[in-house]
Amino acid sequence: MSDIREEIEKRRTFAIISHPDAGKTTLTEKFLLYSGTINTAGSVKGKATAKHAVSDWMEIEKQRGISVTSSALQFEYDGCVANLLDTPGHQDFSEDTYRTLMAADSAVMVIDGGKGVEPQTRKLFKVCAMRHIPIFTFINKMDRDALDTFDILDDIEKNLGVATCPVNWPIGSGKNFRGIYDRQLKDVLTYSETLKGTKEGVENRIPVSDRSALSSAIGEEATEKLMGEVELIDGAAESFDLEEVKAGMLTPVFFGSALQNFGVEIFMHEFLKMAPAPEARKSDMGLIDPYSSDFSAFVFKIQANMNKAHRDRIAFMRICSGKFRSDMNVKHVQSGRVARLSQPQQIMADDRKTLDEAYAGDIMGVIDPGIYAIGDTFCMPKDKYQYEGIPTFAPEHFARVRQVDTMKREKFVKGITQIAQEGAIQIFREIGTGMEEIICGVVGVLQFDVLKFRLENEYNVEIILEQLPYEHIRWVKEWNGDVKEIVGTSDMKRIEDLKGNPLLIFVNEWSVGMVLDRNKGLELAEFSR
Ligand code: GDP
């Protein structure tokens, strides 16, 4: 048992949240570089020109030169086993991005120092905040002109509603970037253009007590300014409280440049030290302790047709407790089926590795015989609990879907329902109508293309998509009466999901408030459980 404890305690399962172009791919690459997982920069998937090592599973990814799916990378550093969940962030932003955060124990928030908090970061942050997981902030691109440091912190606090605690402090930015001040060690790690591209770790720390050495290294003016700012932050900034960090109420903030390898190692080291190992997870029979319980896991993503020749579906699961061995029988709780998991794999940077064993915190992919769904629980045959489901995230784009050839109705319904079950899209219908016409909702617009492409390629059904102007969706949580009696606004539409739950969709966000005002006793929710 003790080796299980030791292994689980080493696990750090996290995701990186950021707005496109803030530097997530560059930072990931540096993590892998420092941990010795890769030898050269440029091997992590990312831009159209980069090698699509991780996830060019679907044909559409090759055509578009982007990655539609997400997976996890494992690397070791500082005695920790890090499981980095890949959260798609460009046009391929989708519900999967949100769901992946359900499998993370902490998050790294990368912010472009020149831009501050951007919309996508805000959306992803909201999901992390809902789960109360710790968030560690890396302010990137300090080698470029950045906003005033106090303004950046203020922006995070006001925009995201989380307190900040700078762990280090930048000295200038852009052409005047001189380094970072370590608030704990009270010394300065100097930055120089000559270190460009080299690995960190060069001894260039100067204690602030050695004023003359400091001022000759970074200049008198920068030294003066730094001393003034240090006095200010020591007096005004939140004091560091690890418990608040763990509760997601305080975010430790670090500065650096992922591209120039500056501040990254310090960040990695401190982040892995503070980030939590797997903790107990809620089930319908109470909390399940990762250490004292046997194997259990839940499915957070299902990916279809990764291998065209086999037409297989891969279910990605996050192990929540105990140790997994590939030769053991486990129970799929929702179907009651007990069996060995089919071809458990870890998806690595450029290959799939068969897994013989894995521990709480690890992510694995298994072949789905067609009965697994997002949120499903796996545990030992003797156990009888199931984990809390994954919320359905509000789609932000809607389209009416029609089939071109109405003779293929059955195929159309089958195809669209299966794709919806995988969770790539959500489907709705106007209240009281059948399946002839479906309203499809997605988190990222690219999912519309994926839907069209997959229906044509996998089900041989051609569709017409007509985008609708709605952007805001609310589930009707509480209403005494018929949904038709809700007094609406001109930009509102009543729909229902496949389970028959009524919803309202709106073009304008302010209409949501108006409808609430007009209907006493009406309660609306942004997520559906
Ligand atoms: P992602 O979209 O968040 O994954 O961002 P990338 O890592 O692909 O970075 C976007 C662009 O910003 C690329 O051209 C990077 O080379 C550049 N970049 C990333 N980090 C830094 C940095 O620290 N400094 C500078 N100057 N550029 C950076």
Residues whose N, C-alpha, C, O or C-beta is under 5 A from the ligand:
A	BS01	GDP	H19 P20 D21 A22 G23 K24 T25 T26 L27 N140 K141 M142 D143 R144 G256 S257 A258 L259 Q260
